[in-house]
Amino acid sequence: MASEHIYKQFDSDLGDVRTKVLEMGTIVEEQISNSVLSMVESDTKLAGEVIARDNEVNSLESVINEDISLIIAKRSPTAGDLRNVLMMFRIITDLERIGDEAAKIAKATIRIFESDRMSKPRFKEIKSIAANVQSMLKSSLNAFARLDTEDTINVLKKDEEVDDDYRSFMRQLVTFMLEDPRTISMSLEMIFVTKSLERIGDHAKNISEGVIYTVSGEDVRHEPIEKIIKTLNS
């Protein structure tokens, strides 16, 4: 009976941490959405709110880190339980970094619209890449919430699409700068913004890979998608 009580308490502790991780995920999802919206709508006030909310993400990361440390110290989890705990530790690290990237986009918005730029931002490509990375993050968090790898392959595939779009837009921006020096200042800002979005996609991919590791016990980082699919189907 004592061991059953301990196991139930472990499940309860783990559930509390999972809830906080998902709360953190919701905040950073909103940060991404609002950072891009602030740029598209020329809304520097909203950009400031995104930057300010980064402190909330950082504080929540610290709280969850402490919770995870206590679980490890008190429960000494092993095997699948340990993988589950370590996955959450990795996820909050990725979420905190996503929050940082969203804040960078918001800061770029303030720089762009509080100064006199000779050219205008290119929103079409930014909005397309942002939509993809937001979809990736949502799917990754859903996979984490359910401990289900069904959506993780789509996340990994979409990451490749984001990388292709990122490289294509970089080439466009370099061409613009070479052809018209007046676009250099704005193009550099767009490079910073697009790089932040690409990194957000990478962090979303990391979360999906963490879910795969927890469920299957296989570390699939740096593995080709074909091999990952085979691992999940075996």
KOLLUM-969363 format. One line per 3 residues: number of its first residue (from 0); for each residue x, y, z of C-alpha. Coordinates in steps of 0.2 Angstrom, whole numbers, plus 5000, padded with zeros to 4 digits. Example, Ala and Ser with C-alpha at 12.3 -4.5 7.8 and 13.67 -1.06 7.14 Angstrom:
// KOLLUM-969363
0 = 5062:4978:5039 ~ 5068:4995:5036
// end
This chain:
// KOLLUM-969363
0 = 5000:5000:5000 ~ 5014:5012:5004 ~ 5022:5009:4987
3 = 5005:5012:4979 ~ 5003:5028:4988 ~ 5021:5034:4983
6 = 5017:5030:4965 ~ 5001:5040:4965 ~ 5010:5055:4973
9 = 5023:5054:4959 ~ 5009:5054:4946 ~ 5001:5069:4955
12 = 5017:5078:4956 ~ 5021:5074:4937 ~ 5003:5080:4933
15 = 5006:5097:4941 ~ 5022:5100:4932 ~ 5014:5095:4916
18 = 5000:5108:4919 ~ 5013:5121:4921 ~ 5023:5116:4906
21 = 5007:5118:4895 ~ 5003:5134:4904 ~ 5021:5140:4898
24 = 5017:5134:4881 ~ 5001:5144:4880 ~ 5011:5159:4884
27 = 5024:5157:4872 ~ 5011:5153:4858 ~ 5003:5170:4862
30 = 5020:5178:4862 ~ 5024:5172:4844 ~ 5007:5177:4838
33 = 5007:5194:4846 ~ 5025:5198:4840 ~ 5021:5194:4822
36 = 5004:5204:4824 ~ 5013:5219:4831 ~ 5024:5220:4816
39 = 5011:5217:4803 ~ 5000:5230:4812 ~ 5014:5242:4816
42 = 5009:5241:4834 ~ 5024:5245:4845 ~ 5013:5245:4861
45 = 5009:5227:4858 ~ 5027:5223:4854 ~ 5031:5231:4871
48 = 5019:5219:4880 ~ 5027:5204:4871 ~ 5044:5210:4878
51 = 5037:5213:4895 ~ 5029:5196:4896 ~ 5045:5187:4893
54 = 5049:5189:4912 ~ 5033:5179:4915 ~ 5040:5165:4904
57 = 5057:5166:4913 ~ 5049:5165:4930 ~ 5038:5150:4926
60 = 5053:5141:4919 ~ 5062:5144:4936 ~ 5047:5137:4945
63 = 5046:5122:4934 ~ 5064:5119:4936 ~ 5063:5118:4955
66 = 5048:5107:4954 ~ 5057:5095:4943 ~ 5072:5095:4954
69 = 5061:5091:4969 ~ 5053:5076:4960 ~ 5070:5069:4955
72 = 5076:5071:4973 ~ 5061:5064:4981 ~ 5055:5050:4969
75 = 5071:5045:4961 ~ 5062:5040:4945 ~ 5069:5027:4933
78 = 5066:5021:4915 ~ 5051:5028:4907 ~ 5047:5039:4922
81 = 5064:5047:4921 ~ 5063:5050:4902 ~ 5046:5059:4906
84 = 5054:5070:4919 ~ 5069:5074:4908 ~ 5058:5077:4893
87 = 5049:5091:4903 ~ 5065:5099:4908 ~ 5071:5099:4890
90 = 5054:5106:4884 ~ 5054:5121:4896 ~ 5071:5125:4890
93 = 5065:5126:4872 ~ 5050:5136:4877 ~ 5060:5149:4886
96 = 5071:5151:4871 ~ 5055:5152:4860 ~ 5050:5166:4871
99 = 5066:5175:4869 ~ 5065:5174:4850 ~ 5047:5181:4851
102 = 5054:5195:4861 ~ 5068:5198:4848 ~ 5054:5200:4834
105 = 5045:5212:4845 ~ 5061:5222:4848 ~ 5063:5223:4829
108 = 5046:5229:4827 ~ 5050:5244:4839 ~ 5066:5248:4829
111 = 5057:5247:4813 ~ 5042:5258:4817 ~ 5050:5270:4829
114 = 5063:5276:4816 ~ 5063:5283:4799 ~ 5066:5268:4787
117 = 5068:5270:4768 ~ 5059:5254:4764 ~ 5044:5244:4770
120 = 5044:5227:4778 ~ 5040:5212:4768 ~ 5025:5204:4777
123 = 5020:5190:4765 ~ 5035:5179:4768 ~ 5036:5183:4787
126 = 5017:5178:4789 ~ 5020:5162:4779 ~ 5035:5156:4790
129 = 5026:5162:4806 ~ 5011:5152:4802 ~ 5021:5136:4799
132 = 5031:5138:4815 ~ 5015:5142:4825 ~ 5007:5126:4818
135 = 5023:5116:4823 ~ 5023:5122:4841 ~ 5005:5119:4843
138 = 5006:5101:4836 ~ 5022:5098:4847 ~ 5013:5104:4863
141 = 4998:5093:4858 ~ 5009:5078:4856 ~ 5017:5082:4873
144 = 5000:5084:4882 ~ 4994:5067:4875 ~ 5011:5058:4875
147 = 5006:5053:4857 ~ 5019:5053:4843 ~ 5005:5054:4829
150 = 5008:5072:4825 ~ 5027:5073:4827 ~ 5032:5067:4810
153 = 5022:5081:4802 ~ 5031:5093:4814 ~ 5048:5086:4808
156 = 5043:5087:4789 ~ 5036:5105:4792 ~ 5053:5110:4799
159 = 5061:5106:4783 ~ 5048:5117:4774 ~ 5052:5131:4786
162 = 5071:5129:4783 ~ 5068:5129:4764 ~ 5057:5145:4765
165 = 5070:5153:4777 ~ 5084:5150:4764 ~ 5073:5156:4750
168 = 5069:5173:4759 ~ 5087:5175:4764 ~ 5092:5175:4745
171 = 5078:5187:4741 ~ 5084:5199:4754 ~ 5102:5198:4749
174 = 5097:5202:4731 ~ 5087:5217:4737 ~ 5101:5224:4746
177 = 5113:5222:4731 ~ 5101:5230:4719 ~ 5095:5244:4730
180 = 5106:5250:4745 ~ 5090:5259:4751 ~ 5083:5242:4756
183 = 5099:5237:4767 ~ 5092:5243:4784 ~ 5075:5235:4782
186 = 5082:5219:4774 ~ 5094:5217:4789 ~ 5079:5218:4801
189 = 5070:5206:4791 ~ 5085:5194:4792 ~ 5085:5195:4811
192 = 5066:5192:4812 ~ 5066:5177:4799 ~ 5081:5169:4809
195 = 5071:5171:4825 ~ 5056:5162:4817 ~ 5067:5148:4810
198 = 5074:5145:4827 ~ 5057:5144:4834 ~ 5054:5130:4822
201 = 5069:5121:4828 ~ 5064:5122:4846 ~ 5047:5116:4841
204 = 5055:5101:4832 ~ 5066:5098:4848 ~ 5050:5096:4858
207 = 5043:5083:4846 ~ 5059:5074:4846 ~ 5058:5074:4865
210 = 5040:5066:4865 ~ 5047:5053:4853 ~ 5061:5049:4865
213 = 5049:5048:4880 ~ 5037:5037:4871 ~ 5049:5025:4861
216 = 5065:5026:4872 ~ 5074:5031:4856 ~ 5084:5047:4854
219 = 5080:5052:4836 ~ 5090:5069:4836 ~ 5100:5071:4820
222 = 5091:5055:4812 ~ 5083:5057:4795 ~ 5064:5057:4795
225 = 5063:5040:4786 ~ 5073:5032:4800 ~ 5062:5040:4813
228 = 5046:5034:4804 ~ 5053:5017:4804 ~ 5057:5018:4823
231 = 5039:5024:4827 ~ 5031:5010:4816 ~ 5042:4996:4824
// end
